[in-house]
Amino acid sequence: MKFGKTYWKNILFAVFLSALFIPMIVKSFNLIDEKPLGGVIISTEQPVITDSTWFNGSFQQQYEKYLNENIGLRKTFIRLNNQIDFSFYDKTSAEKVVIGKDNYLFENNYIDATTGKDFIGNEKANSLVAKVKEVEESLEKMAIKMVVVFTPGKATFFKEYIPEKYFSHGAFPTTNHKVLTELCEQEQINYIDFNSWFLEIKDTSTYPLFPKAGIHWSYYGMYLCVDSLIKKIETDISKDIPDLFVNSMEISSEQRDPEYDLGNLMNLLYPIKTYDLAYPQFSYNQENKYRPKVLVIGDSFYWNIYFSGIPANIFNSLDFWYYNSQCYNDGTNKSAYEIVSIDYLETIKQFEYIIILQTDGGLNNFGFGFFDKFLRSVNQGEIPAEIRVYMDQILKDQNWKSHVEQKASERGISFDEMLFLDAQYMYENEKQKEN
């Protein structure tokens, strides 16, 4: 009897001991090809041992972190843990992701926009729209048209699926979208409100306008909006531009990029159950058509337009200034240049139509600093070379740049504007020291 107990204890101990070596064996022999984790992953590089790093302990700390990130089955264990949290506790470790009713996924900034929690206030809204009007009039003198496009927000569209706790505080006065669109109407600014339009056609749309596990509009929803936008541009410039046609409509249960972007961020073992989405297949009529040179200044809602092939076949340019910070203009996700590095006004003069495209989840930073920077360029000229020197110093120092980004977020202004203000302060401070 004693022998039997000892035997099974030894067997059990051997099984547990062997289990400890499984991750190492899997990693060493590449036995399992694990699916990469979603989201932004900053990997730790394998450290190099030196006398100084060994004796001050930094090598050991860095190597421990490197081993933890590269242990076998790590991604699988993370997905397993996330699946348990999601399935049994309705929890997620994905930053900013909110699990709504019936497992509809949101981001918290879109919920803040829907509930009015991020409202910038009437005074700031009035000031911003006054600048929009001034910019619009200045561009008109340069023979450049501008349109402000309010893209739909998922939390506004699926308000009924937002968890009740986000309404427990009571109602906020209003929303940025409501106030800004009303002011644009009042000031007769050229704009399109797709946010309100989506709510109007929500119950009659042939195909879903938003995915269940993604934050951006569906490919079909994007098509409806871009088709309307093309007609708007044609009217504004009074020219016959290429026509967009739908040859066929593919219905698929596959959640294509970016329709499952929030689901990917959650890194689960099993995908969230969703519904079929529609994917229109396009053709174009370009014969004897005019292709305008268009600049888009917008957020991530423009990406699936950018990659759809529509701009390449309708416009004479692909220029997309992502958050008025990085320029993309070759049809890929490789940035061509940073906006702070260009002659702002002279670059804008190269275009004949400007689209400011923004969803309600980011309207607390309406225009991404474009209106301020344009007016400063028009009224004061370009940034002096002396100040640009300090701007370049900040951009080259990642810690310094992150600090400026944080200050911009706290003040509710664009990174570009905060960068200029900090560089200007440094320049003026140095001048005072010299005097």
GUKE-335606 format. One line per field, with one value per residue (C-alpha): residue number from 0; residue in three letters; x, y, z. Coordinates in steps of 0.5 Angstrom, whole numbers. Each point is the difference from the previous one (the first is absolute). Layout:
REM residues N
i [NUM, ...]
aa [ALA, ...]
X [X, ...]
Y [Y, ...]
Z [Z, ...]
This chain:
REM residues 435
i [0, 1, 2, 3, 4, 5, 6, 7, 8, 9, 10, 11, 12, 13, 14, 15, 16, 17, 18, 19, 20, 21, 22, 23, 24, 25, 26, 27, 28, 29, 30, 31, 32, 33, 34, 35, 36, 37, 38, 39, 40, 41, 42, 43, 44, 45, 46, 47, 48, 49, 50, 51, 52, 53, 54, 55, 56, 57, 58, 59, 60, 61, 62, 63, 64, 65, 66, 67, 68, 69, 70, 71, 72, 73, 74, 75, 76, 77, 78, 79, 80, 81, 82, 83, 84, 85, 86, 87, 88, 89, 90, 91, 92, 93, 94, 95, 96, 97, 98, 99, 100, 101, 102, 103, 104, 105, 106, 107, 108, 109, 110, 111, 112, 113, 114, 115, 116, 117, 118, 119, 120, 121, 122, 123, 124, 125, 126, 127, 128, 129, 130, 131, 132, 133, 134, 135, 136, 137, 138, 139, 140, 141, 142, 143, 144, 145, 146, 147, 148, 149, 150, 151, 152, 153, 154, 155, 156, 157, 158, 159, 160, 161, 162, 163, 164, 165, 166, 167, 168, 169, 170, 171, 172, 173, 174, 175, 176, 177, 178, 179, 180, 181, 182, 183, 184, 185, 186, 187, 188, 189, 190, 191, 192, 193, 194, 195, 196, 197, 198, 199, 200, 201, 202, 203, 204, 205, 206, 207, 208, 209, 210, 211, 212, 213, 214, 215, 216, 217, 218, 219, 220, 221, 222, 223, 224, 225, 226, 227, 228, 229, 230, 231, 232, 233, 234, 235, 236, 237, 238, 239, 240, 241, 242, 243, 244, 245, 246, 247, 248, 249, 250, 251, 252, 253, 254, 255, 256, 257, 258, 259, 260, 261, 262, 263, 264, 265, 266, 267, 268, 269, 270, 271, 272, 273, 274, 275, 276, 277, 278, 279, 280, 281, 282, 283, 284, 285, 286, 287, 288, 289, 290, 291, 292, 293, 294, 295, 296, 297, 298, 299, 300, 301, 302, 303, 304, 305, 306, 307, 308, 309, 310, 311, 312, 313, 314, 315, 316, 317, 318, 319, 320, 321, 322, 323, 324, 325, 326, 327, 328, 329, 330, 331, 332, 333, 334, 335, 336, 337, 338, 339, 340, 341, 342, 343, 344, 345, 346, 347, 348, 349, 350, 351, 352, 353, 354, 355, 356, 357, 358, 359, 360, 361, 362, 363, 364, 365, 366, 367, 368, 369, 370, 371, 372, 373, 374, 375, 376, 377, 378, 379, 380, 381, 382, 383, 384, 385, 386, 387, 388, 389, 390, 391, 392, 393, 394, 395, 396, 397, 398, 399, 400, 401, 402, 403, 404, 405, 406, 407, 408, 409, 410, 411, 412, 413, 414, 415, 416, 417, 418, 419, 420, 421, 422, 423, 424, 425, 426, 427, 428, 429, 430, 431, 432, 433, 434]
aa [MET, LYS, PHE, GLY, LYS, THR, TYR, TRP, LYS, ASN, ILE, LEU, PHE, ALA, VAL, PHE, LEU, SER, ALA, LEU, PHE, ILE, PRO, MET, ILE, VAL, LYS, SER, PHE, ASN, LEU, ILE, ASP, GLU, LYS, PRO, LEU, GLY, GLY, VAL, ILE, ILE, SER, THR, GLU, GLN, PRO, VAL, ILE, THR, ASP, SER, THR, TRP, PHE, ASN, GLY, SER, PHE, GLN, GLN, GLN, TYR, GLU, LYS, TYR, LEU, ASN, GLU, ASN, ILE, GLY, LEU, ARG, LYS, THR, PHE, ILE, ARG, LEU, ASN, ASN, GLN, ILE, ASP, PHE, SER, PHE, TYR, ASP, LYS, THR, SER, ALA, GLU, LYS, VAL, VAL, ILE, GLY, LYS, ASP, ASN, TYR, LEU, PHE, GLU, ASN, ASN, TYR, ILE, ASP, ALA, THR, THR, GLY, LYS, ASP, PHE, ILE, GLY, ASN, GLU, LYS, ALA, ASN, SER, LEU, VAL, ALA, LYS, VAL, LYS, GLU, VAL, GLU, GLU, SER, LEU, GLU, LYS, MET, ALA, ILE, LYS, MET, VAL, VAL, VAL, PHE, THR, PRO, GLY, LYS, ALA, THR, PHE, PHE, LYS, GLU, TYR, ILE, PRO, GLU, LYS, TYR, PHE, SER, HIS, GLY, ALA, PHE, PRO, THR, THR, ASN, HIS, LYS, VAL, LEU, THR, GLU, LEU, CYS, GLU, GLN, GLU, GLN, ILE, ASN, TYR, ILE, ASP, PHE, ASN, SER, TRP, PHE, LEU, GLU, ILE, LYS, ASP, THR, SER, THR, TYR, PRO, LEU, PHE, PRO, LYS, ALA, GLY, ILE, HIS, TRP, SER, TYR, TYR, GLY, MET, TYR, LEU, CYS, VAL, ASP, SER, LEU, ILE, LYS, LYS, ILE, GLU, THR, ASP, ILE, SER, LYS, ASP, ILE, PRO, ASP, LEU, PHE, VAL, ASN, SER, MET, GLU, ILE, SER, SER, GLU, GLN, ARG, ASP, PRO, GLU, TYR, ASP, LEU, GLY, ASN, LEU, MET, ASN, LEU, LEU, TYR, PRO, ILE, LYS, THR, TYR, ASP, LEU, ALA, TYR, PRO, GLN, PHE, SER, TYR, ASN, GLN, GLU, ASN, LYS, TYR, ARG, PRO, LYS, VAL, LEU, VAL, ILE, GLY, ASP, SER, PHE, TYR, TRP, ASN, ILE, TYR, PHE, SER, GLY, ILE, PRO, ALA, ASN, ILE, PHE, ASN, SER, LEU, ASP, PHE, TRP, TYR, TYR, ASN, SER, GLN, CYS, TYR, ASN, ASP, GLY, THR, ASN, LYS, SER, ALA, TYR, GLU, ILE, VAL, SER, ILE, ASP, TYR, LEU, GLU, THR, ILE, LYS, GLN, PHE, GLU, TYR, ILE, ILE, ILE, LEU, GLN, THR, ASP, GLY, GLY, LEU, ASN, ASN, PHE, GLY, PHE, GLY, PHE, PHE, ASP, LYS, PHE, LEU, ARG, SER, VAL, ASN, GLN, GLY, GLU, ILE, PRO, ALA, GLU, ILE, ARG, VAL, TYR, MET, ASP, GLN, ILE, LEU, LYS, ASP, GLN, ASN, TRP, LYS, SER, HIS, VAL, GLU, GLN, LYS, ALA, SER, GLU, ARG, GLY, ILE, SER, PHE, ASP, GLU, MET, LEU, PHE, LEU, ASP, ALA, GLN, TYR, MET, TYR, GLU, ASN, GLU, LYS, GLN, LYS, GLU, ASN]
X [0, 6, 3, -6, -1, 8, -1, -6, 3, 7, -4, -4, 6, 3, -6, 0, 8, -1, -5, 5, 4, -5, 0, 8, -1, -5, 4, 7, -3, -5, -6, -6, 0, -4, -5, 3, -3, -4, 1, 7, 5, 7, 5, 5, 7, 5, 5, 7, 4, 6, 4, -4, -7, 2, 2, -5, -6, -3, 2, -4, -6, 0, 1, -5, -5, 2, 0, -8, -1, 2, -1, -4, -8, 0, -5, -4, 0, -2, -6, -2, 0, -4, -5, -1, -1, -4, -5, -1, 1, -1, 6, 6, 7, 0, 1, -6, -4, -7, -4, -8, -6, 0, 7, 0, 7, 1, 6, -1, 1, -5, -5, 2, -1, -7, -2, 3, 5, 6, -4, 5, -5, -4, 5, 6, -5, -2, 7, 2, -6, 2, 7, -3, -4, 7, 3, -5, 0, 7, 1, -6, 5, 5, -5, 0, -7, 0, -6, 0, -2, -3, 0, -4, 2, -2, -2, -5, -2, -1, -2, -5, 6, 4, 1, -5, 6, 2, -7, 0, 3, -6, -1, 6, -2, 1, 5, 6, -4, -6, 3, 5, -5, -5, 5, 3, -7, -1, 6, -2, 7, 0, -1, -3, -2, 0, -1, -7, -1, 2, -5, -6, 2, 1, -6, -1, 8, 0, 7, 3, 3, 5, 3, -1, 7, 3, 0, 0, -6, -1, 3, -7, -1, 6, -2, -7, 4, 5, -5, -3, 6, 2, -7, 2, 7, -3, -5, 5, 5, -5, 3, -1, 4, 1, -6, 0, -4, -2, 1, -2, -1, 4, -3, 4, 1, 7, 2, 5, 5, -2, -7, 2, 6, -3, -1, 7, 3, -4, 5, -5, 0, -6, -3, -6, -7, -1, -5, 1, 3, -1, 6, -1, 4, 2, 1, 1, -2, 6, -1, 0, 0, 3, 4, 1, 6, -2, 3, -4, 2, -3, 0, 0, -7, 3, 5, -5, -2, 8, 1, -6, 2, -5, 4, 6, -6, -4, 5, 7, 3, 1, 2, -3, 3, -2, -2, 4, 6, 3, -1, -2, 0, 2, -6, 4, 1, 7, 0, 3, 2, -2, -5, 5, 5, -3, -2, -7, -3, 3, -1, -8, 0, 2, -7, -7, -4, 1, -4, 0, -3, -1, -4, -4, 5, 5, -4, 3, 6, -4, 5, 6, 3, -1, -4, 5, 6, -3, -2, 7, 3, -4, 0, 7, 4, 4, 3, 7, 6, 2, -6, 0, 7, -3, -6, 5, 3, -6, -2, 7, -1, -5, -1, -1, -5, -4, 0, -3, -5, -2, -1, -4, -5, 0, -2, -4, 4, 4, 7, 2, -3, 4, 6, 0, -1, 5, 5, -2, 1, 7, 2, -3, 3, 7, 0, -2, 6, 5, -3]
Y [0, 5, -2, 1, 7, 2, -2, 4, 6, -1, 0, 6, 4, -3, 3, 7, 0, -2, 5, 6, -2, 0, 8, -1, -6, 3, 6, -3, -5, 5, -5, 4, 7, 4, 6, 7, 4, 6, 7, 4, -5, 3, -6, 0, -1, -5, 3, 0, -1, 4, 2, 6, -4, -6, 3, 6, -6, 3, -6, -4, 4, 1, -8, -2, 5, -3, -7, 1, 3, -5, -7, -5, 0, 7, 3, -6, 1, 7, -2, -5, 5, 5, -5, -2, 7, 2, -6, -1, 7, 5, 3, 2, 2, 4, 7, 5, -6, -1, -6, 2, -4, -6, 1, 6, 3, 7, 5, 5, 6, -1, -2, 7, 4, -4, 2, 7, -1, 3, 6, 6, 5, 5, 6, -5, -3, 7, 2, -6, 1, 7, -2, -5, 6, 4, -6, -1, 7, 0, -6, 2, 6, -5, -3, -6, -3, -4, -4, -3, -7, -3, -7, -5, -2, -7, 1, 5, -5, -5, 4, -6, -5, 5, -3, 4, 2, 5, 4, -1, 7, 3, 4, 5, 7, -2, -3, 3, -3, 3, 7, 0, -2, 5, 6, -3, 1, 7, 2, -3, -4, -5, -7, -7, -3, -8, -1, 2, -3, -7, 1, 2, -7, -4, -4, 0, -2, -6, -2, 2, 6, -1, -7, -3, -1, 6, 8, 2, 0, -6, 0, 0, 6, 4, -1, 3, 6, 1, -1, 6, 4, -1, 3, 6, 1, 0, 5, 5, 0, 0, -5, -7, -5, -7, -5, -5, -7, -6, -6, -5, -1, -5, -3, -3, -2, 1, 6, 4, 5, 5, -3, -4, 5, 0, -8, 0, 4, -4, -6, -6, -7, 0, 5, 4, -2, 5, 1, 0, 7, 2, 2, 4, -2, 7, 2, 7, 5, 4, 2, 7, 2, 5, -3, 5, 1, -1, 0, -4, 2, -5, -6, -8, 0, 2, -6, -5, 6, 1, -8, -1, 3, 5, 6, -3, 0, 6, 5, 3, -1, -5, 5, -2, 4, -4, 4, 6, -4, -5, 0, -6, 1, -7, -4, -4, 1, 3, 7, 5, 5, 4, 6, 4, -1, 4, 7, -1, 6, -2, -7, 1, 5, -6, -3, 2, -3, -2, -5, 1, -7, -2, -4, 2, -4, 5, 7, 2, 1, 3, 1, -3, 7, 1, 7, 3, -2, 2, 7, 1, -2, 5, 6, -1, -4, -6, -2, 3, -4, 2, -3, -6, -2, -1, -4, -5, -1, -2, -5, -3, -2, -5, 2, 7, -1, -4, 5, 5, -5, 0, 7, 1, -5, 3, 7, -3, 3, -4, -3, 5, 6, -2, -2, 7, 4, -4, 1, 8, 0, -3, 5, 6, -3, 0, 7, 3, -4, 3, 7]
Z [0, 2, -6, -5, 4, -2, -7, -1, 3, -4, -6, 1, 2, -6, -4, 3, -1, -7, -1, 2, -6, -5, -2, 0, -5, -4, -1, -1, -6, -3, 1, 0, -4, 4, -3, 2, 5, -2, 2, 0, 3, 2, 0, 5, -4, 3, 4, -1, 6, 2, 6, 2, -1, 4, 6, 0, -1, -6, -4, 4, 1, -8, -1, 4, -3, -7, 2, 3, -7, -4, 4, -4, 0, 3, -5, 1, 8, -1, -5, 5, 6, -4, -2, 7, 2, -6, 0, 8, 2, -6, 1, -5, 1, -7, 2, -2, -2, 3, 0, -1, 0, -4, -1, -5, 1, 1, 2, 6, -4, -5, 6, 4, -7, 0, 7, 0, 5, -4, -2, -1, 2, -4, 0, -3, -5, -3, 0, -4, -5, -1, -2, -5, -3, -1, -2, -5, -3, 0, -4, -5, -2, -2, -4, 5, 2, 7, 3, 7, 0, 7, 0, 4, 7, 2, 7, -3, -5, 5, 6, 2, 1, 5, 7, 5, 4, -5, 1, 8, 1, -4, -6, -2, -3, -7, -5, -4, -7, 2, 1, -5, -6, 3, 0, -7, -3, 3, -3, -6, 0, -6, 4, 0, 6, -1, 7, 0, -7, 3, 5, -5, -4, 5, 0, -8, -2, -4, 3, 7, 0, 6, 2, 7, 2, -3, 1, -7, -5, -4, -7, -3, 5, -3, -7, 1, 3, -5, -5, 3, 1, -8, -2, 5, -3, -7, 2, 4, -6, -5, -4, -3, 4, 0, 1, 5, -1, 4, -4, 5, 7, 4, 6, 5, 7, 0, 4, -4, 2, 4, 1, 6, 2, 7, 1, -3, 6, 5, -2, 2, -2, -4, -4, 2, -3, -5, -6, -8, -3, -7, -5, -6, -6, -4, -7, -3, -6, -1, -7, -1, 7, 4, 6, 6, 4, 7, 7, 6, 7, 4, 5, 0, -4, -6, 0, -4, -5, -1, -1, -4, -6, -1, 1, -5, -5, 1, 3, -3, 6, 6, 5, 7, 6, 6, 6, -3, 2, -5, -8, -4, -7, -4, 2, 5, 8, -1, 2, -5, 5, 6, -1, 5, -5, -6, -2, 2, -4, -6, 0, 1, -6, -4, 1, -3, 5, 8, 4, 7, 2, 8, 4, 6, 5, -2, 0, 6, -4, -6, -6, 3, 0, -7, 0, 5, -4, -6, 2, 4, -7, -4, 5, 3, -6, 2, 6, 1, -1, 7, 3, -5, 3, 7, -3, -4, 7, 3, -5, 0, 8, 1, 7, -1, -6, 5, 5, -5, -3, 8, 0, -6, 2, 7, -3, -6, -6, -5, 1, -6, 4, 6, -3, -3, 7, 3, -5, 0, 7, 0, -5, 4, 6, -3, -3, 7, 3, -6, 2]
